[in-house]
Amino acid sequence: MTDSCNAYYRPARLTPLALALALAFISSGSLAATADTETPLVVVGNWLDNTDNSDTLLNHGGARTIKTKKQIDESGAETIADALRGIPGVQVRDSNGTGGSDVSLNVGIRGLPARLSPRSTILLDGIPLAAAPYGQPQLSMSPLSLGSISSIDVMRGATSVRYGPQNVGGVINFVTKPIPETFSGSASVKTQGARTGGLKTLTDASVGGSKEDGSAGALLLYSGLHGQGYRKNNDNTDIDDIILKTRYAFSDTDELLANFHYYHAQSGMPGGLSEAQYKADPYQSVRPFDRFEGNRQDMSFKYRHQEDDKQFELLTWFSKSYRGSYIESEGTKENAGKSRLVSYPRHYTAYAIEPSYSQLFRFDNQSHEITLGYRYLNETADEKAYRSGWYPTGSQSSRPQTDNYYQHTSGGTEAHAIYIDDTINFGNWTVIPGLRYENIKIHLDDGFRDQFRSKSYSEPLPALSVIYHIDDQWKLFANAGSSFGSLQYFQLNTGGAGNDPANGLSAEKAHNYEAGTRFDDGLLSAEMTLFYIDFNDQLQYIENSTGWTNLGATTHQGVELALNYDLSEAAKWLDGVSIYSTYTYTKAVSKRGNFADKDLPFYSRQLFTAGARYETGNWVWNLNTYAQSKQQSPGTGKNYITEGSADGRYGIIPGYMMWDARAEYHFGPQWSDLTLSAGVKNLFDQASFTRSTDNNYGIYAGQPRTFFAQASVKF
């Protein structure tokens, strides 16, 4: 049995044609193929490590994609949202509403809500990015900048045992650049601009190295995003992101890693437009005061003991976050025609300690890798709100003072999680049963209502993954598991009476199922995954007298296809040419209520990408396309709204297809690996828009034709 039967994995992708060929191959008798049994087994341990291993994806027991830095650069991405676009099953909402800035992240997987990414566990080098992972998981502030990232690891299934909470939509782990073996550095600048707005520039730099014997090393990373977007007036961004990574090896088997991270951001939120405003000028902003700001300081320490048969890790981390916003709200009834500015300063801390141990056991014809892990997490939250007095809409030339203090809640969460799984290899099979158990206590103190509310609950989360190794290049997989979304602070404070929370308040739970196949022979990589999510315990708020109820609410099902093919061996004249394509079909619908069997809001049933890459000499040429089908913004009343509303909030969001082109020239090591590139996004200037139902609601124009250029050097 090879390492590939026991390691974890690289991307593979499958079109219907490739699948048909694969099935024909099976019928011809290839199932008799077996893996090489002479390669020694080694313990795998942490699934998030070794993402550059070609076997990592191929042998993962669920849908998984790793996007490399080269792929990110060649896509022309400038933001995290840009980089995530096109990954199978992943939908990225354009800037909108209170998530309408480069500081926030709006990503949904398999039709789950994308606004502020509430349904996925999102990590930076294994550390949660959410300010409060249990009580406030939304990423209105996503504290990272793209320049420091070396790869993006997206696990859409088979993750609930190892990682949580909020893992219904899988796990996304952003991996920063590694500490180099020798002293070296790099610098890069990328700028882009459209016919409207201004220039926005991503700058990154790194410097670091290791001792000659490899016993110690350090790396300093900087990434900053500054400038104006394509909206006029209130579309500025200022982000600075600094990371210090250190490593010290006590011996060949023992090492200590320590990371220190500082992030600071400010960004305007241009706001939505009415139908009339959008027709007059889709890139204008009528909300000059809406703004988001935030900062985060965090540190992590990891001790690792690694041998062939065992691995022990002890991870501890601490984060301190501030996020605040200014949002103008419109009055109604006696205050119609008036506005006021509301500010929301919020502070959070989070601390966790996570030991884990993996042990490999060998038997005559099978092996077991048993992993046992535990996490203690403690978080605190302090959330306030201030507002100005009412003023005639549009009458203020400068930001009004928000000195009316009217809301203050503080809370915390204490959570214990323990998990165990067993990777069993026998013959051509890998079977991974596992169980995670969460015990959670959450509380909230409302100083203005004189209320103290608390809730304790526990959740068992079983999972099972199965892999069949047809041979070293072709795998079949299936998995089933339970995932959950924890109670959040605002849910604890809504409805109910006195110190009693609302009736029906419990953790949201979902059942996830996957089946698929993956192939990779070095030239062709292909993948097909069928998925089904039964999200049967979603919470829905009815009214104060009723509180919360379990909606039982949604099902998500579909297929993900992906293909990468190096054409160099198909014909001599195709040397240096490679192509790729992905396609995702998702049907996400309500199961009950007025909108039963109707599409959920703000997702596309169909996503499609395709592209070609041509490398010749020092040149690299890229041509890519991205397309998504229509989306819905139906409202929450009795009628499912499809016609566009005058205020821009409701109605169909049309689909679109956009093309990007890029060229790159590499000068070589004699020029310090100077690389210059230039390109254009939305080549044919395809118009698009999305909608928002937030309090800064309306229509948000998509990115127009945008030109970009990049230069990078190494030393």
NORTA-V575854 format. One record per residue. NEAR is the number of other ideal C-beta (glycine too) atoms within 10 Angstrom. Layout:
# NORTA-V575854
[[NEAR] [NEAR]]
This chain:
# NORTA-V575854
[[23] [18] [17] [24] [25] [21] [21] [24] [27] [23] [28] [27] [27] [25] [18] [12] [10] [21] [16] [11] [15] [19] [11] [10] [15] [14] [9] [8] [8] [13] [13] [8] [14] [13] [18] [12] [11] [7] [13] [10] [20] [16] [18] [21] [22] [19] [24] [18] [17] [14] [20] [13] [18] [14] [19] [23] [26] [27] [25] [28] [26] [25] [31] [31] [26] [22] [20] [16] [15] [12] [20] [19] [21] [20] [22] [24] [23] [24] [21] [24] [19] [19] [22] [22] [18] [25] [26] [25] [26] [26] [24] [20] [25] [19] [25] [27] [26] [22] [24] [28] [28] [27] [26] [29] [26] [27] [28] [26] [30] [28] [29] [26] [22] [25] [22] [21] [30] [21] [24] [28] [26] [24] [19] [23] [18] [21] [22] [24] [25] [28] [27] [25] [25] [29] [28] [24] [23] [23] [25] [24] [28] [29] [26] [23] [26] [25] [24] [23] [22] [16] [19] [23] [20] [25] [28] [25] [32] [30] [28] [29] [26] [21] [24] [26] [28] [25] [25] [27] [32] [27] [26] [25] [23] [24] [22] [20] [20] [14] [17] [17] [12] [10] [12] [14] [15] [18] [17] [18] [16] [22] [17] [23] [18] [22] [11] [18] [21] [15] [14] [24] [18] [24] [17] [22] [17] [23] [16] [21] [16] [19] [14] [8] [7] [12] [14] [15] [21] [17] [23] [15] [24] [17] [24] [20] [25] [15] [19] [20] [27] [23] [25] [15] [15] [21] [24] [20] [21] [16] [24] [17] [22] [16] [23] [15] [23] [17] [21] [14] [18] [11] [8] [10] [14] [14] [18] [15] [19] [15] [22] [15] [24] [15] [24] [17] [25] [17] [25] [26] [29] [27] [28] [29] [27] [17] [15] [10] [18] [19] [10] [10] [13] [19] [19] [17] [20] [19] [21] [17] [20] [24] [20] [25] [18] [23] [17] [22] [15] [21] [16] [21] [16] [20] [16] [20] [15] [18] [14] [11] [13] [15] [23] [17] [20] [15] [20] [15] [21] [16] [24] [16] [23] [17] [25] [18] [23] [21] [21] [23] [16] [15] [15] [9] [5] [7] [12] [9] [11] [16] [20] [19] [21] [18] [21] [19] [15] [21] [16] [24] [16] [25] [14] [20] [15] [19] [15] [19] [16] [21] [16] [21] [13] [12] [9] [5] [10] [14] [17] [14] [24] [15] [23] [14] [20] [14] [19] [15] [21] [15] [25] [16] [24] [16] [21] [17] [17] [18] [20] [21] [12] [15] [15] [10] [15] [10] [9] [16] [6] [7] [14] [19] [12] [20] [10] [14] [11] [11] [16] [15] [22] [16] [26] [21] [26] [15] [21] [14] [21] [14] [22] [15] [22] [14] [24] [17] [24] [14] [14] [19] [13] [23] [16] [21] [15] [20] [17] [27] [15] [21] [13] [22] [14] [25] [17] [25] [17] [17] [12] [11] [14] [9] [18] [13] [22] [14] [17] [10] [15] [10] [20] [10] [21] [14] [25] [17] [24] [18] [24] [16] [24] [20] [18] [20] [17] [21] [27] [16] [25] [20] [24] [18] [24] [20] [29] [24] [24] [22] [24] [24] [23] [15] [22] [24] [19] [16] [21] [17] [12] [10] [12] [12] [23] [22] [13] [16] [22] [15] [18] [24] [18] [25] [16] [27] [15] [22] [18] [22] [23] [28] [24] [24] [13] [9] [13] [19] [25] [25] [30] [25] [26] [15] [25] [15] [26] [18] [24] [16] [17] [19] [21] [15] [17] [14] [7] [11] [8] [13] [20] [21] [16] [15] [20] [15] [22] [20] [18] [24] [17] [20] [18] [27] [22] [28] [23] [20] [18] [18] [18] [14] [11] [12] [9] [7] [8] [14] [14] [16] [18] [16] [16] [19] [17] [25] [20] [27] [15] [26] [14] [22] [16] [21] [16] [12] [13] [12] [21] [10] [9] [14] [20] [22] [22] [23] [24] [22] [18] [14] [25] [18] [20] [17] [21] [15] [21] [17] [16] [10] [8] [11] [12] [20] [17] [21] [16] [22] [17] [20] [17] [23] [17] [14] [20] [22] [22] [21] [16] [12] [10] [8] [10] [15] [16] [13] [7] [17] [17] [10] [18] [23] [20] [23] [19] [15] [22] [13] [15] [17] [13] [19] [17] [21] [15] [21] [13] [19] [13] [17] [13] [10] [9] [7] [10] [14] [14] [15] [20] [13] [20] [15] [23] [17] [24] [19] [16] [9] [13] [15] [11] [19] [19] [21] [26] [25] [20] [17] [15] [22] [23] [24] [25] [26] [22] [16] [18] [18] [15] [23] [14] [23] [14] [20] [14] [19] [16] [14] [10]]
